[in-house]
Amino acid sequence: MSERNALIVRGGWEGHDPVGCTEVFLPFLRRSGFAVTISEDLSVYEDVQLLERQDLIVHSWSGGTLTAGQEQHLVDAVEAGVGFAGWHGGVIGTNVANARYLRMVGGRFLWHPDGLQRYTVNVVPDPPRDAAIVAGLTDFAVETEQYWVLADDYNTVLATTRFDLDSGAPWDRPVDMPVTWTRRWARGRVFVCVLGHRVADLKVPETTTMIERGLLWAARRDPR
């Protein structure tokens, strides 16, 4: 019998394949003992009792906007101990008018170079917290969108990517951007990975491992 509950909220811009990408992790969640509820409507965040029953919320909704009530109920649930996790634009390229949501998540997508880029994800060798999420992983190559994000130093960064100094670039030195981070928000835990533009990106073994571990890390720790 499942001991924990997970809610997957998916939809928005179809270019990020919210259905296909979340399906990648459904078998893992179920094997890990979660009873999974799927919603393809942001109005699910109006159901306070449903949210209170969750141990983990996986948000995959690019280009969304939460109503004031939806934002309040979601963030309240996380602050009360519900875990929150997501990847790519489905979690940081969304709800840009929702300041309380963005503070909880700890980052916002700003820009990426045109097309898919070949670059290296650099695993932080000795993160100050939550090292188990990247334990045993080393730097790895990807070919996907490279996200420039706005973030803050309350995040525990577990992996980064470097924007090198290209000809004509407006920046005058290489810039490191977070790829994967964790965040405590009151009693809740937040996990974010900016990889995941398409299903193939999520099946890179190192990416899969980070996200699977991150989902389990974020899930509620205290009993309801």
C-alpha positions as CSV (number, residue, x, y, z in Angstrom):
1,M,0.0,0.0,0.0
2,S,1.2,3.5,-0.8
3,E,2.3,5.5,2.2
4,R,2.7,8.9,0.6
5,N,0.8,11.1,-1.8
6,A,2.2,13.1,-4.8
7,L,0.4,15.6,-6.9
8,I,1.6,16.3,-10.4
9,V,0.3,19.5,-11.9
10,R,1.1,19.7,-15.6
11,G,0.1,21.8,-18.6
12,G,0.7,25.2,-20.1
13,W,3.0,25.7,-23.2
14,E,3.1,22.4,-25.1
15,G,6.6,23.2,-26.4
16,H,7.9,21.8,-23.0
17,D,5.9,18.6,-23.4
18,P,4.5,18.7,-19.8
19,V,2.7,15.4,-20.3
20,G,5.6,13.5,-21.8
21,C,8.2,14.9,-19.3
22,T,6.2,14.1,-16.2
23,E,5.4,10.6,-17.5
24,V,9.2,10.0,-17.3
25,F,9.0,10.1,-13.5
26,L,5.7,8.5,-12.9
27,P,7.0,4.9,-12.6
28,F,9.7,6.0,-10.2
29,L,7.3,7.8,-8.0
30,R,5.0,4.8,-7.8
31,R,7.9,2.4,-7.1
32,S,8.9,4.8,-4.4
33,G,5.6,4.4,-2.6
34,F,3.6,7.4,-3.8
35,A,0.0,7.4,-4.7
36,V,0.0,9.8,-7.6
37,T,-2.8,12.3,-8.5
38,I,-2.5,14.1,-11.8
39,S,-4.1,17.5,-12.6
40,E,-4.1,19.3,-15.9
41,D,-5.8,22.4,-14.4
42,L,-4.2,25.0,-12.1
43,S,-7.5,25.2,-10.3
44,V,-6.3,22.2,-8.3
45,Y,-4.5,24.7,-6.2
46,E,-7.8,25.9,-4.9
47,D,-8.5,22.6,-3.2
48,V,-6.9,23.2,0.2
49,Q,-7.8,19.8,1.6
50,L,-6.3,18.0,-1.4
51,L,-3.1,20.0,-1.0
52,E,-2.9,19.3,2.8
53,R,-3.0,15.5,2.0
54,Q,0.1,15.7,-0.3
55,D,3.7,14.9,0.6
56,L,5.0,16.2,-2.7
57,I,3.9,18.5,-5.5
58,V,5.6,18.3,-8.9
59,H,4.8,21.4,-10.9
60,S,5.3,21.3,-14.7
61,W,3.4,24.2,-16.2
62,S,5.3,26.6,-18.5
63,G,4.0,30.1,-19.0
64,G,1.3,29.9,-16.3
65,T,-0.2,32.5,-14.0
66,L,-1.7,31.6,-10.6
67,T,-4.6,33.5,-9.3
68,A,-4.0,35.2,-5.9
69,G,-5.9,32.3,-4.2
70,Q,-4.1,29.6,-6.0
71,E,-0.7,31.1,-5.2
72,Q,-1.7,31.5,-1.5
73,H,-2.9,28.0,-1.1
74,L,0.1,26.5,-2.9
75,V,2.7,28.4,-1.0
76,D,0.8,27.9,2.3
77,A,0.9,24.2,1.7
78,V,4.7,24.2,1.1
79,E,5.3,26.3,4.1
80,A,3.3,23.8,6.1
81,G,5.6,21.0,5.0
82,V,4.5,19.8,1.5
83,G,7.5,19.2,-0.7
84,F,7.7,21.1,-4.0
85,A,9.8,20.1,-7.1
86,G,10.1,20.7,-10.8
87,W,12.4,21.3,-13.7
88,H,13.1,23.7,-16.6
89,G,10.5,26.2,-17.7
90,G,7.7,24.2,-16.0
91,V,8.9,25.6,-12.6
92,I,11.0,28.7,-13.3
93,G,9.6,29.9,-16.6
94,T,6.1,30.3,-15.2
95,N,4.0,32.3,-12.7
96,V,6.3,35.3,-13.3
97,A,3.7,37.7,-11.9
98,N,3.4,35.6,-8.7
99,A,6.1,37.1,-6.4
100,R,5.4,34.8,-3.5
101,Y,5.7,31.8,-5.7
102,L,9.0,33.0,-7.1
103,R,10.4,33.6,-3.7
104,M,9.5,30.1,-2.7
105,V,11.1,28.6,-5.8
106,G,14.2,30.7,-5.6
107,G,14.7,31.4,-9.3
108,R,13.3,32.7,-12.5
109,F,14.2,32.0,-16.1
110,L,15.5,35.1,-18.0
111,W,17.0,34.0,-21.3
112,H,18.7,31.2,-23.3
113,P,20.8,31.3,-26.5
114,D,18.9,30.3,-29.6
115,G,18.7,26.6,-30.2
116,L,20.1,23.7,-28.4
117,Q,23.6,24.1,-26.9
118,R,26.3,21.6,-26.1
119,Y,27.7,22.4,-22.7
120,T,28.9,20.9,-19.5
121,V,27.0,20.6,-16.2
122,N,29.4,21.1,-13.4
123,V,28.6,19.1,-10.3
124,V,29.5,21.1,-7.1
125,P,32.1,18.9,-5.4
126,D,31.3,19.7,-1.8
127,P,27.9,21.4,-1.5
128,P,27.2,22.7,2.1
129,R,23.9,20.8,2.3
130,D,22.0,18.0,0.5
131,A,25.1,16.4,-1.1
132,A,23.3,13.1,-1.3
133,I,21.4,14.4,-4.4
134,V,24.6,14.6,-6.4
135,A,26.7,11.9,-4.6
136,G,28.8,9.9,-7.0
137,L,28.0,12.2,-10.0
138,T,30.7,14.0,-11.9
139,D,30.6,16.7,-14.5
140,F,28.6,15.6,-17.5
141,A,27.8,16.9,-21.1
142,V,24.3,17.8,-22.3
143,E,22.8,19.2,-25.5
144,T,19.8,21.2,-24.6
145,E,18.8,24.8,-23.8
146,Q,21.2,26.6,-21.6
147,Y,19.3,28.7,-19.1
148,W,20.4,32.1,-17.8
149,V,18.4,32.5,-14.6
150,L,17.9,35.0,-11.8
151,A,18.4,33.4,-8.4
152,D,19.5,34.2,-4.9
153,D,22.1,32.9,-2.4
154,Y,19.5,31.3,-0.1
155,N,19.6,28.4,-2.6
156,T,21.9,25.5,-2.0
157,V,23.4,25.1,-5.5
158,L,24.3,21.5,-6.4
159,A,25.2,21.9,-10.1
160,T,26.1,24.8,-12.4
161,T,26.8,25.7,-16.0
162,R,29.2,28.3,-17.4
163,F,28.4,31.0,-20.0
164,D,31.7,31.6,-21.6
165,L,32.7,35.0,-23.0
166,D,31.6,34.9,-26.6
167,S,32.3,37.5,-29.3
168,G,29.8,40.3,-29.0
169,A,28.6,39.2,-25.6
170,P,27.5,42.0,-23.3
171,W,29.1,40.4,-20.3
172,D,32.9,40.8,-19.9
173,R,33.8,37.6,-18.0
174,P,32.5,34.0,-17.8
175,V,29.3,33.7,-15.8
176,D,28.3,30.6,-13.8
177,M,24.6,29.9,-13.5
178,P,22.8,27.4,-11.2
179,V,21.5,24.2,-12.8
180,T,20.2,22.3,-9.8
181,W,19.4,23.7,-6.3
182,T,17.6,23.0,-3.1
183,R,15.8,25.4,-0.8
184,R,14.1,25.3,2.5
185,W,10.9,27.3,2.8
186,A,9.5,27.3,6.3
187,R,8.7,23.6,6.9
188,G,8.8,22.7,3.2
189,R,11.6,21.6,0.9
190,V,11.9,22.9,-2.7
191,F,14.0,21.1,-5.4
192,V,14.7,22.7,-8.8
193,C,16.6,21.5,-11.9
194,V,16.7,23.8,-14.9
195,L,17.4,20.9,-17.4
196,G,14.4,19.2,-19.0
197,H,13.4,21.0,-22.2
198,R,12.3,17.7,-23.7
199,V,11.9,14.1,-22.7
200,A,15.4,13.1,-24.1
201,D,17.0,15.6,-21.7
202,L,15.4,14.0,-18.7
203,K,16.7,10.6,-19.8
204,V,20.4,11.6,-19.6
205,P,21.4,9.3,-16.7
206,E,22.9,12.0,-14.5
207,T,19.9,14.2,-15.0
208,T,17.5,11.4,-14.2
209,T,19.5,10.6,-11.0
210,M,19.5,14.2,-9.8
211,I,15.8,14.6,-10.3
212,E,14.8,11.3,-8.8
213,R,16.9,12.0,-5.8
214,G,15.6,15.5,-5.6
215,L,11.9,14.4,-5.7
216,L,12.5,12.1,-2.7
217,W,14.5,14.7,-0.9
218,A,11.8,17.3,-1.3
219,A,8.9,15.0,-0.1
220,R,7.4,15.8,3.3
221,R,9.5,14.7,6.3
222,D,7.1,15.4,9.1
223,P,3.9,13.4,9.7
224,R,0.6,15.0,8.9
